[in-house]
Amino acid sequence: MKPGKTGIARIFYATGYSIKGLQAAWINEAAFRQEVVLAILLTVTTFFLSVTELERVVLVGCLVLVLLTELLNSAIEAVVDRIGEEWNELSGRAKDIGSAAVFVALSFSALTWAIILL
């Protein structure tokens, strides 16, 4: 077993690492900042729409899915960039697949919003 913190201390430290990750994404990733701002605006908008509570949760959940996917994509890009700046087919493929995941999440979110609102 890997040595380290346990119990409440582990949760405390893990929360700190998560906050550092969110800060790093905010500082270093323009797409993440744009998606956060859009998610906040659209989340507020849901309270002015004639939708059920379940529909509101689904609409906001789609936005959260986009943010989660963007965070994972940014992590993949950071790891690939740390390995080296030179072009590599596998590195390019990893970045492209991460980008595709964000595209799928955005498309799913847009489709879900369209279905619920139309």
Secondary structure, DSSP 8 states (H G I E B T S, - for coil): ---S--HHHHHHHHHHHHHHHHHHHHHH-HHHHHHHHHHHHHHHHHTTS---HHHHHHHHHHHHHHHHHHHHHHHHHHHHHHH-SS--HHHHHHHHHHHHHHHHHHHHHHHHHHHHH-
